[in-house]
Amino acid sequence: MLNIGILNKFVKYGINTWLRFICSSIDINTLNLIINNNSLSRIEDIYLEAINLIYQNIFINKIIIRIY
């Protein structure tokens, strides 16, 4: 049986690494994931809060993203 905490940390690490790979600079304050308990392959909610984001020479001071 797969532990939900380990899966949650693994997905968070993957998202964090992907964002650092595509952005020149990013400071992630908050990254929250809500994973469905019945189907572990389904993510219900993603909340990302970041500051000082530089993506393709565009500077964003603060960004909040919420995906359902």
mmCIF file of the N, C-alpha and C atoms, coordinates in Angstrom:
data_MODEL
# 
_entry.id   MODEL 
# 
loop_
_atom_site.group_PDB 
_atom_site.id 
_atom_site.type_symbol 
_atom_site.label_atom_id 
_atom_site.label_alt_id 
_atom_site.label_comp_id 
_atom_site.label_asym_id 
_atom_site.label_entity_id 
_atom_site.label_seq_id 
_atom_site.pdbx_PDB_ins_code 
_atom_site.Cartn_x 
_atom_site.Cartn_y 
_atom_site.Cartn_z 
_atom_site.occupancy 
_atom_site.B_iso_or_equiv 
_atom_site.pdbx_formal_charge 
_atom_site.auth_seq_id 
_atom_site.auth_comp_id 
_atom_site.auth_asym_id 
_atom_site.auth_atom_id 
_atom_site.pdbx_PDB_model_num 
ATOM 1   N N  . MET A 1 1  ? 0.847   -1.175 0.000   1.00 0.00 ? 1  MET A N  1 
ATOM 2   C CA . MET A 1 1  ? 0.000   0.000  0.000   1.00 0.00 ? 1  MET A CA 1 
ATOM 3   C C  . MET A 1 1  ? 0.892   1.237  0.000   1.00 0.00 ? 1  MET A C  1 
ATOM 4   N N  . LEU A 1 2  ? 0.545   2.201  -0.830  1.00 0.00 ? 2  LEU A N  1 
ATOM 5   C CA . LEU A 1 2  ? 1.326   3.414  -0.978  1.00 0.00 ? 2  LEU A CA 1 
ATOM 6   C C  . LEU A 1 2  ? 0.872   4.452  0.037   1.00 0.00 ? 2  LEU A C  1 
ATOM 7   N N  . ASN A 1 3  ? 1.804   5.051  0.722   1.00 0.00 ? 3  ASN A N  1 
ATOM 8   C CA . ASN A 1 3  ? 1.507   6.064  1.715   1.00 0.00 ? 3  ASN A CA 1 
ATOM 9   C C  . ASN A 1 3  ? 1.190   7.383  1.007   1.00 0.00 ? 3  ASN A C  1 
ATOM 10  N N  . ILE A 1 4  ? 0.083   8.043  1.402   1.00 0.00 ? 4  ILE A N  1 
ATOM 11  C CA . ILE A 1 4  ? -0.328  9.289  0.767   1.00 0.00 ? 4  ILE A CA 1 
ATOM 12  C C  . ILE A 1 4  ? 0.682   10.398 1.049   1.00 0.00 ? 4  ILE A C  1 
ATOM 13  N N  . GLY A 1 5  ? 1.293   10.408 2.226   1.00 0.00 ? 5  GLY A N  1 
ATOM 14  C CA . GLY A 1 5  ? 2.281   11.431 2.563   1.00 0.00 ? 5  GLY A CA 1 
ATOM 15  C C  . GLY A 1 5  ? 3.503   11.374 1.670   1.00 0.00 ? 5  GLY A C  1 
ATOM 16  N N  . ILE A 1 6  ? 3.956   10.169 1.367   1.00 0.00 ? 6  ILE A N  1 
ATOM 17  C CA . ILE A 1 6  ? 5.115   10.015 0.489   1.00 0.00 ? 6  ILE A CA 1 
ATOM 18  C C  . ILE A 1 6  ? 4.766   10.451 -0.924  1.00 0.00 ? 6  ILE A C  1 
ATOM 19  N N  . LEU A 1 7  ? 3.578   10.082 -1.391  1.00 0.00 ? 7  LEU A N  1 
ATOM 20  C CA . LEU A 1 7  ? 3.126   10.486 -2.719  1.00 0.00 ? 7  LEU A CA 1 
ATOM 21  C C  . LEU A 1 7  ? 2.989   12.000 -2.807  1.00 0.00 ? 7  LEU A C  1 
ATOM 22  N N  . ASN A 1 8  ? 2.449   12.615 -1.771  1.00 0.00 ? 8  ASN A N  1 
ATOM 23  C CA . ASN A 1 8  ? 2.278   14.061 -1.727  1.00 0.00 ? 8  ASN A CA 1 
ATOM 24  C C  . ASN A 1 8  ? 3.629   14.768 -1.811  1.00 0.00 ? 8  ASN A C  1 
ATOM 25  N N  . LYS A 1 9  ? 4.616   14.309 -1.053  1.00 0.00 ? 9  LYS A N  1 
ATOM 26  C CA . LYS A 1 9  ? 5.947   14.912 -1.080  1.00 0.00 ? 9  LYS A CA 1 
ATOM 27  C C  . LYS A 1 9  ? 6.615   14.723 -2.427  1.00 0.00 ? 9  LYS A C  1 
ATOM 28  N N  . PHE A 1 10 ? 6.432   13.553 -3.036  1.00 0.00 ? 10 PHE A N  1 
ATOM 29  C CA . PHE A 1 10 ? 7.031   13.283 -4.340  1.00 0.00 ? 10 PHE A CA 1 
ATOM 30  C C  . PHE A 1 10 ? 6.449   14.193 -5.422  1.00 0.00 ? 10 PHE A C  1 
ATOM 31  N N  . VAL A 1 11 ? 5.141   14.401 -5.413  1.00 0.00 ? 11 VAL A N  1 
ATOM 32  C CA . VAL A 1 11 ? 4.500   15.270 -6.404  1.00 0.00 ? 11 VAL A CA 1 
ATOM 33  C C  . VAL A 1 11 ? 4.901   16.720 -6.171  1.00 0.00 ? 11 VAL A C  1 
ATOM 34  N N  . LYS A 1 12 ? 4.958   17.149 -4.910  1.00 0.00 ? 12 LYS A N  1 
ATOM 35  C CA . LYS A 1 12 ? 5.402   18.510 -4.598  1.00 0.00 ? 12 LYS A CA 1 
ATOM 36  C C  . LYS A 1 12 ? 6.831   18.741 -5.080  1.00 0.00 ? 12 LYS A C  1 
ATOM 37  N N  . TYR A 1 13 ? 7.708   17.773 -4.862  1.00 0.00 ? 13 TYR A N  1 
ATOM 38  C CA . TYR A 1 13 ? 9.092   17.898 -5.296  1.00 0.00 ? 13 TYR A CA 1 
ATOM 39  C C  . TYR A 1 13 ? 9.165   17.977 -6.828  1.00 0.00 ? 13 TYR A C  1 
ATOM 40  N N  . GLY A 1 14 ? 8.347   17.203 -7.515  1.00 0.00 ? 14 GLY A N  1 
ATOM 41  C CA . GLY A 1 14 ? 8.326   17.247 -8.977  1.00 0.00 ? 14 GLY A CA 1 
ATOM 42  C C  . GLY A 1 14 ? 7.849   18.584 -9.513  1.00 0.00 ? 14 GLY A C  1 
ATOM 43  N N  . ILE A 1 15 ? 6.791   19.143 -8.922  1.00 0.00 ? 15 ILE A N  1 
ATOM 44  C CA . ILE A 1 15 ? 6.292   20.452 -9.346  1.00 0.00 ? 15 ILE A CA 1 
ATOM 45  C C  . ILE A 1 15 ? 7.312   21.535 -9.046  1.00 0.00 ? 15 ILE A C  1 
ATOM 46  N N  . ASN A 1 16 ? 7.920   21.469 -7.878  1.00 0.00 ? 16 ASN A N  1 
ATOM 47  C CA . ASN A 1 16 ? 8.940   22.439 -7.487  1.00 0.00 ? 16 ASN A CA 1 
ATOM 48  C C  . ASN A 1 16 ? 10.124  22.394 -8.446  1.00 0.00 ? 16 ASN A C  1 
ATOM 49  N N  . THR A 1 17 ? 10.596  21.215 -8.788  1.00 0.00 ? 17 THR A N  1 
ATOM 50  C CA . THR A 1 17 ? 11.727  21.065 -9.706  1.00 0.00 ? 17 THR A CA 1 
ATOM 51  C C  . THR A 1 17 ? 11.364  21.562 -11.095 1.00 0.00 ? 17 THR A C  1 
ATOM 52  N N  . TRP A 1 18 ? 10.160  21.249 -11.575 1.00 0.00 ? 18 TRP A N  1 
ATOM 53  C CA . TRP A 1 18 ? 9.730   21.688 -12.903 1.00 0.00 ? 18 TRP A CA 1 
ATOM 54  C C  . TRP A 1 18 ? 9.659   23.212 -12.978 1.00 0.00 ? 18 TRP A C  1 
ATOM 55  N N  . LEU A 1 19 ? 9.108   23.862 -11.929 1.00 0.00 ? 19 LEU A N  1 
ATOM 56  C CA . LEU A 1 19 ? 9.023   25.319 -11.918 1.00 0.00 ? 19 LEU A CA 1 
ATOM 57  C C  . LEU A 1 19 ? 10.407  25.958 -11.897 1.00 0.00 ? 19 LEU A C  1 
ATOM 58  N N  . ARG A 1 20 ? 11.325  25.387 -11.136 1.00 0.00 ? 20 ARG A N  1 
ATOM 59  C CA . ARG A 1 20 ? 12.691  25.931 -11.099 1.00 0.00 ? 20 ARG A CA 1 
ATOM 60  C C  . ARG A 1 20 ? 13.417  25.717 -12.425 1.00 0.00 ? 20 ARG A C  1 
ATOM 61  N N  . PHE A 1 21 ? 13.034  24.690 -13.160 1.00 0.00 ? 21 PHE A N  1 
ATOM 62  C CA . PHE A 1 21 ? 13.655  24.399 -14.449 1.00 0.00 ? 21 PHE A CA 1 
ATOM 63  C C  . PHE A 1 21 ? 13.190  25.378 -15.528 1.00 0.00 ? 21 PHE A C  1 
ATOM 64  N N  . ILE A 1 22 ? 11.901  25.732 -15.546 1.00 0.00 ? 22 ILE A N  1 
ATOM 65  C CA . ILE A 1 22 ? 11.386  26.589 -16.618 1.00 0.00 ? 22 ILE A CA 1 
ATOM 66  C C  . ILE A 1 22 ? 11.522  28.075 -16.305 1.00 0.00 ? 22 ILE A C  1 
ATOM 67  N N  . CYS A 1 23 ? 11.738  28.450 -15.042 1.00 0.00 ? 23 CYS A N  1 
ATOM 68  C CA . CYS A 1 23 ? 11.856  29.856 -14.657 1.00 0.00 ? 23 CYS A CA 1 
ATOM 69  C C  . CYS A 1 23 ? 13.313  30.200 -14.385 1.00 0.00 ? 23 CYS A C  1 
ATOM 70  N N  . SER A 1 24 ? 13.677  31.436 -14.715 1.00 0.00 ? 24 SER A N  1 
ATOM 71  C CA . SER A 1 24 ? 15.029  31.896 -14.397 1.00 0.00 ? 24 SER A CA 1 
ATOM 72  C C  . SER A 1 24 ? 15.205  32.057 -12.895 1.00 0.00 ? 24 SER A C  1 
ATOM 73  N N  . SER A 1 25 ? 14.156  32.547 -12.229 1.00 0.00 ? 25 SER A N  1 
ATOM 74  C CA . SER A 1 25 ? 14.200  32.734 -10.783 1.00 0.00 ? 25 SER A CA 1 
ATOM 75  C C  . SER A 1 25 ? 12.783  32.591 -10.232 1.00 0.00 ? 25 SER A C  1 
ATOM 76  N N  . ILE A 1 26 ? 12.659  31.924 -9.094  1.00 0.00 ? 26 ILE A N  1 
ATOM 77  C CA . ILE A 1 26 ? 11.365  31.787 -8.424  1.00 0.00 ? 26 ILE A CA 1 
ATOM 78  C C  . ILE A 1 26 ? 11.605  31.482 -6.956  1.00 0.00 ? 26 ILE A C  1 
ATOM 79  N N  . ASP A 1 27 ? 10.822  32.132 -6.097  1.00 0.00 ? 27 ASP A N  1 
ATOM 80  C CA . ASP A 1 27 ? 10.831  31.857 -4.660  1.00 0.00 ? 27 ASP A CA 1 
ATOM 81  C C  . ASP A 1 27 ? 9.436   31.372 -4.289  1.00 0.00 ? 27 ASP A C  1 
ATOM 82  N N  . ILE A 1 28 ? 9.302   30.077 -4.036  1.00 0.00 ? 28 ILE A N  1 
ATOM 83  C CA . ILE A 1 28 ? 8.013   29.487 -3.726  1.00 0.00 ? 28 ILE A CA 1 
ATOM 84  C C  . ILE A 1 28 ? 7.760   29.598 -2.232  1.00 0.00 ? 28 ILE A C  1 
ATOM 85  N N  . ASN A 1 29 ? 6.680   30.303 -1.865  1.00 0.00 ? 29 ASN A N  1 
ATOM 86  C CA . ASN A 1 29 ? 6.301   30.421 -0.458  1.00 0.00 ? 29 ASN A CA 1 
ATOM 87  C C  . ASN A 1 29 ? 5.446   29.242 -0.032  1.00 0.00 ? 29 ASN A C  1 
ATOM 88  N N  . THR A 1 30 ? 4.407   28.932 -0.811  1.00 0.00 ? 30 THR A N  1 
ATOM 89  C CA . THR A 1 30 ? 3.460   27.896 -0.433  1.00 0.00 ? 30 THR A CA 1 
ATOM 90  C C  . THR A 1 30 ? 3.135   27.038 -1.643  1.00 0.00 ? 30 THR A C  1 
ATOM 91  N N  . LEU A 1 31 ? 3.147   25.728 -1.429  1.00 0.00 ? 31 LEU A N  1 
ATOM 92  C CA . LEU A 1 31 ? 2.696   24.774 -2.436  1.00 0.00 ? 31 LEU A CA 1 
ATOM 93  C C  . LEU A 1 31 ? 1.905   23.705 -1.709  1.00 0.00 ? 31 LEU A C  1 
ATOM 94  N N  . ASN A 1 32 ? 0.578   23.733 -1.880  1.00 0.00 ? 32 ASN A N  1 
ATOM 95  C CA . ASN A 1 32 ? -0.303  22.779 -1.215  1.00 0.00 ? 32 ASN A CA 1 
ATOM 96  C C  . ASN A 1 32 ? -0.994  21.920 -2.258  1.00 0.00 ? 32 ASN A C  1 
ATOM 97  N N  . LEU A 1 33 ? -1.070  20.621 -1.984  1.00 0.00 ? 33 LEU A N  1 
ATOM 98  C CA . LEU A 1 33 ? -1.761  19.669 -2.844  1.00 0.00 ? 33 LEU A CA 1 
ATOM 99  C C  . LEU A 1 33 ? -2.802  18.931 -2.030  1.00 0.00 ? 33 LEU A C  1 
ATOM 100 N N  . ILE A 1 34 ? -3.955  18.710 -2.642  1.00 0.00 ? 34 ILE A N  1 
ATOM 101 C CA . ILE A 1 34 ? -4.974  17.864 -2.027  1.00 0.00 ? 34 ILE A CA 1 
ATOM 102 C C  . ILE A 1 34 ? -5.192  16.706 -2.978  1.00 0.00 ? 34 ILE A C  1 
ATOM 103 N N  . ILE A 1 35 ? -4.844  15.498 -2.515  1.00 0.00 ? 35 ILE A N  1 
ATOM 104 C CA . ILE A 1 35 ? -4.940  14.287 -3.327  1.00 0.00 ? 35 ILE A CA 1 
ATOM 105 C C  . ILE A 1 35 ? -6.175  13.509 -2.903  1.00 0.00 ? 35 ILE A C  1 
ATOM 106 N N  . ASN A 1 36 ? -6.900  12.980 -3.882  1.00 0.00 ? 36 ASN A N  1 
ATOM 107 C CA . ASN A 1 36 ? -8.100  12.184 -3.620  1.00 0.00 ? 36 ASN A CA 1 
ATOM 108 C C  . ASN A 1 36 ? -7.700  10.900 -2.909  1.00 0.00 ? 36 ASN A C  1 
ATOM 109 N N  . ASN A 1 37 ? -8.366  10.590 -1.804  1.00 0.00 ? 37 ASN A N  1 
ATOM 110 C CA . ASN A 1 37 ? -8.057  9.391  -1.025  1.00 0.00 ? 37 ASN A CA 1 
ATOM 111 C C  . ASN A 1 37 ? -8.496  8.120  -1.731  1.00 0.00 ? 37 ASN A C  1 
ATOM 112 N N  . ASN A 1 38 ? -9.582  8.179  -2.493  1.00 0.00 ? 38 ASN A N  1 
ATOM 113 C CA . ASN A 1 38 ? -10.079 6.993  -3.181  1.00 0.00 ? 38 ASN A CA 1 
ATOM 114 C C  . ASN A 1 38 ? -9.220  6.627  -4.386  1.00 0.00 ? 38 ASN A C  1 
ATOM 115 N N  . SER A 1 39 ? -8.841  7.625  -5.160  1.00 0.00 ? 39 SER A N  1 
ATOM 116 C CA . SER A 1 39 ? -8.010  7.407  -6.343  1.00 0.00 ? 39 SER A CA 1 
ATOM 117 C C  . SER A 1 39 ? -6.720  8.196  -6.168  1.00 0.00 ? 39 SER A C  1 
ATOM 118 N N  . LEU A 1 40 ? -5.632  7.541  -5.837  1.00 0.00 ? 40 LEU A N  1 
ATOM 119 C CA . LEU A 1 40 ? -4.378  8.241  -5.544  1.00 0.00 ? 40 LEU A CA 1 
ATOM 120 C C  . LEU A 1 40 ? -3.783  8.924  -6.770  1.00 0.00 ? 40 LEU A C  1 
ATOM 121 N N  . SER A 1 41 ? -4.255  8.593  -7.965  1.00 0.00 ? 41 SER A N  1 
ATOM 122 C CA . SER A 1 41 ? -3.709  9.214  -9.165  1.00 0.00 ? 41 SER A CA 1 
ATOM 123 C C  . SER A 1 41 ? -4.402  10.534 -9.500  1.00 0.00 ? 41 SER A C  1 
ATOM 124 N N  . ARG A 1 42 ? -5.354  10.965 -8.665  1.00 0.00 ? 42 ARG A N  1 
ATOM 125 C CA . ARG A 1 42 ? -6.118  12.176 -8.952  1.00 0.00 ? 42 ARG A CA 1 
ATOM 126 C C  . ARG A 1 42 ? -5.799  13.263 -7.937  1.00 0.00 ? 42 ARG A C  1 
ATOM 127 N N  . ILE A 1 43 ? -5.389  14.431 -8.430  1.00 0.00 ? 43 ILE A N  1 
ATOM 128 C CA . ILE A 1 43 ? -5.125  15.591 -7.588  1.00 0.00 ? 43 ILE A CA 1 
ATOM 129 C C  . ILE A 1 43 ? -6.364  16.476 -7.626  1.00 0.00 ? 43 ILE A C  1 
ATOM 130 N N  . GLU A 1 44 ? -6.933  16.761 -6.466  1.00 0.00 ? 44 GLU A N  1 
ATOM 131 C CA . GLU A 1 44 ? -8.162  17.550 -6.380  1.00 0.00 ? 44 GLU A CA 1 
ATOM 132 C C  . GLU A 1 44 ? -7.889  19.047 -6.465  1.00 0.00 ? 44 GLU A C  1 
ATOM 133 N N  . ASP A 1 45 ? -6.838  19.536 -5.810  1.00 0.00 ? 45 ASP A N  1 
ATOM 134 C CA . ASP A 1 45 ? -6.613  20.966 -5.692  1.00 0.00 ? 45 ASP A CA 1 
ATOM 135 C C  . ASP A 1 45 ? -5.115  21.240 -5.597  1.00 0.00 ? 45 ASP A C  1 
ATOM 136 N N  . ILE A 1 46 ? -4.666  22.284 -6.299  1.00 0.00 ? 46 ILE A N  1 
ATOM 137 C CA . ILE A 1 46 ? -3.276  22.745 -6.206  1.00 0.00 ? 46 ILE A CA 1 
ATOM 138 C C  . ILE A 1 46 ? -3.313  24.234 -5.878  1.00 0.00 ? 46 ILE A C  1 
ATOM 139 N N  . TYR A 1 47 ? -2.563  24.633 -4.862  1.00 0.00 ? 47 TYR A N  1 
ATOM 140 C CA . TYR A 1 47 ? -2.450  26.034 -4.473  1.00 0.00 ? 47 TYR A CA 1 
ATOM 141 C C  . TYR A 1 47 ? -0.973  26.393 -4.454  1.00 0.00 ? 47 TYR A C  1 
ATOM 142 N N  . LEU A 1 48 ? -0.597  27.397 -5.244  1.00 0.00 ? 48 LEU A N  1 
ATOM 143 C CA . LEU A 1 48 ? 0.797   27.829 -5.352  1.00 0.00 ? 48 LEU A CA 1 
ATOM 144 C C  . LEU A 1 48 ? 0.864   29.321 -5.106  1.00 0.00 ? 48 LEU A C  1 
ATOM 145 N N  . GLU A 1 49 ? 1.763   29.710 -4.219  1.00 0.00 ? 49 GLU A N  1 
ATOM 146 C CA . GLU A 1 49 ? 2.028   31.120 -3.961  1.00 0.00 ? 49 GLU A CA 1 
ATOM 147 C C  . GLU A 1 49 ? 3.530   31.331 -4.092  1.00 0.00 ? 49 GLU A C  1 
ATOM 148 N N  . ALA A 1 50 ? 3.925   32.244 -4.989  1.00 0.00 ? 50 ALA A N  1 
ATOM 149 C CA . ALA A 1 50 ? 5.342   32.478 -5.253  1.00 0.00 ? 50 ALA A CA 1 
ATOM 150 C C  . ALA A 1 50 ? 5.604   33.972 -5.398  1.00 0.00 ? 50 ALA A C  1 
ATOM 151 N N  . ILE A 1 51 ? 6.854   34.360 -5.128  1.00 0.00 ? 51 ILE A N  1 
ATOM 152 C CA . ILE A 1 51 ? 7.273   35.750 -5.297  1.00 0.00 ? 51 ILE A CA 1 
ATOM 153 C C  . ILE A 1 51 ? 8.537   35.774 -6.136  1.00 0.00 ? 51 ILE A C  1 
ATOM 154 N N  . ASN A 1 52 ? 8.825   36.945 -6.686  1.00 0.00 ? 52 ASN A N  1 
ATOM 155 C CA . ASN A 1 52 ? 10.025  37.196 -7.479  1.00 0.00 ? 52 ASN A CA 1 
ATOM 156 C C  . ASN A 1 52 ? 10.205  36.156 -8.588  1.00 0.00 ? 52 ASN A C  1 
ATOM 157 N N  . LEU A 1 53 ? 9.203   36.036 -9.421  1.00 0.00 ? 53 LEU A N  1 
ATOM 158 C CA . LEU A 1 53 ? 9.195   35.084 -10.519 1.00 0.00 ? 53 LEU A CA 1 
ATOM 159 C C  . LEU A 1 53 ? 9.723   35.752 -11.778 1.00 0.00 ? 53 LEU A C  1 
ATOM 160 N N  . ILE A 1 54 ? 10.698  35.141 -12.426 1.00 0.00 ? 54 ILE A N  1 
ATOM 161 C CA . ILE A 1 54 ? 11.200  35.615 -13.712 1.00 0.00 ? 54 ILE A CA 1 
ATOM 162 C C  . ILE A 1 54 ? 11.041  34.479 -14.706 1.00 0.00 ? 54 ILE A C  1 
ATOM 163 N N  . TYR A 1 55 ? 10.159  34.706 -15.697 1.00 0.00 ? 55 TYR A N  1 
ATOM 164 C CA . TYR A 1 55 ? 9.873   33.705 -16.721 1.00 0.00 ? 55 TYR A CA 1 
ATOM 165 C C  . TYR A 1 55 ? 9.976   34.374 -18.080 1.00 0.00 ? 55 TYR A C  1 
ATOM 166 N N  . GLN A 1 56 ? 10.909  33.955 -18.903 1.00 0.00 ? 56 GLN A N  1 
ATOM 167 C CA . GLN A 1 56 ? 11.156  34.492 -20.238 1.00 0.00 ? 56 GLN A CA 1 
ATOM 168 C C  . GLN A 1 56 ? 11.271  36.018 -20.208 1.00 0.00 ? 56 GLN A C  1 
ATOM 169 N N  . ASN A 1 57 ? 12.112  36.521 -19.312 1.00 0.00 ? 57 ASN A N  1 
ATOM 170 C CA . ASN A 1 57 ? 12.404  37.945 -19.131 1.00 0.00 ? 57 ASN A CA 1 
ATOM 171 C C  . ASN A 1 57 ? 11.193  38.770 -18.714 1.00 0.00 ? 57 ASN A C  1 
ATOM 172 N N  . ILE A 1 58 ? 10.189  38.151 -18.135 1.00 0.00 ? 58 ILE A N  1 
ATOM 173 C CA . ILE A 1 58 ? 9.043   38.846 -17.564 1.00 0.00 ? 58 ILE A CA 1 
ATOM 174 C C  . ILE A 1 58 ? 9.144   38.691 -16.053 1.00 0.00 ? 58 ILE A C  1 
ATOM 175 N N  . PHE A 1 59 ? 9.160   39.817 -15.342 1.00 0.00 ? 59 PHE A N  1 
ATOM 176 C CA . PHE A 1 59 ? 9.275   39.798 -13.888 1.00 0.00 ? 59 PHE A CA 1 
ATOM 177 C C  . PHE A 1 59 ? 7.889   39.923 -13.270 1.00 0.00 ? 59 PHE A C  1 
ATOM 178 N N  . ILE A 1 60 ? 7.538   39.005 -12.381 1.00 0.00 ? 60 ILE A N  1 
ATOM 179 C CA . ILE A 1 60 ? 6.270   39.032 -11.654 1.00 0.00 ? 60 ILE A CA 1 
ATOM 180 C C  . ILE A 1 60 ? 6.614   39.079 -10.175 1.00 0.00 ? 60 ILE A C  1 
ATOM 181 N N  . ASN A 1 61 ? 6.133   40.116 -9.494  1.00 0.00 ? 61 ASN A N  1 
ATOM 182 C CA . ASN A 1 61 ? 6.460   40.315 -8.091  1.00 0.00 ? 61 ASN A CA 1 
ATOM 183 C C  . ASN A 1 61 ? 5.823   39.254 -7.198  1.00 0.00 ? 61 ASN A C  1 
ATOM 184 N N  . LYS A 1 62 ? 4.525   39.017 -7.367  1.00 0.00 ? 62 LYS A N  1 
ATOM 185 C CA . LYS A 1 62 ? 3.819   38.027 -6.547  1.00 0.00 ? 62 LYS A CA 1 
ATOM 186 C C  . LYS A 1 62 ? 2.745   37.377 -7.403  1.00 0.00 ? 62 LYS A C  1 
ATOM 187 N N  . ILE A 1 63 ? 2.623   36.049 -7.276  1.00 0.00 ? 63 ILE A N  1 
ATOM 188 C CA . ILE A 1 63 ? 1.625   35.316 -8.042  1.00 0.00 ? 63 ILE A CA 1 
ATOM 189 C C  . ILE A 1 63 ? 0.981   34.264 -7.132  1.00 0.00 ? 63 ILE A C  1 
ATOM 190 N N  . ILE A 1 64 ? -0.332  34.142 -7.262  1.00 0.00 ? 64 ILE A N  1 
ATOM 191 C CA . ILE A 1 64 ? -1.084  33.124 -6.546  1.00 0.00 ? 64 ILE A CA 1 
ATOM 192 C C  . ILE A 1 64 ? -1.880  32.349 -7.582  1.00 0.00 ? 64 ILE A C  1 
ATOM 193 N N  . ILE A 1 65 ? -1.692  31.026 -7.608  1.00 0.00 ? 65 ILE A N  1 
ATOM 194 C CA . ILE A 1 65 ? -2.371  30.164 -8.568  1.00 0.00 ? 65 ILE A CA 1 
ATOM 195 C C  . ILE A 1 65 ? -3.132  29.110 -7.794  1.00 0.00 ? 65 ILE A C  1 
ATOM 196 N N  . ARG A 1 66 ? -4.407  28.940 -8.136  1.00 0.00 ? 66 ARG A N  1 
ATOM 197 C CA . ARG A 1 66 ? -5.233  27.907 -7.509  1.00 0.00 ? 66 ARG A CA 1 
ATOM 198 C C  . ARG A 1 66 ? -5.907  27.135 -8.644  1.00 0.00 ? 66 ARG A C  1 
ATOM 199 N N  . ILE A 1 67 ? -5.675  25.831 -8.674  1.00 0.00 ? 67 ILE A N  1 
ATOM 200 C CA . ILE A 1 67 ? -6.207  24.969 -9.730  1.00 0.00 ? 67 ILE A CA 1 
ATOM 201 C C  . ILE A 1 67 ? -7.084  23.915 -9.063  1.00 0.00 ? 67 ILE A C  1 
ATOM 202 N N  . TYR A 1 68 ? -8.278  23.733 -9.583  1.00 0.00 ? 68 TYR A N  1 
ATOM 203 C CA . TYR A 1 68 ? -9.202  22.724 -9.084  1.00 0.00 ? 68 TYR A CA 1 
ATOM 204 C C  . TYR A 1 68 ? -9.207  21.545 -10.028 1.00 0.00 ? 68 TYR A C  1 
# 
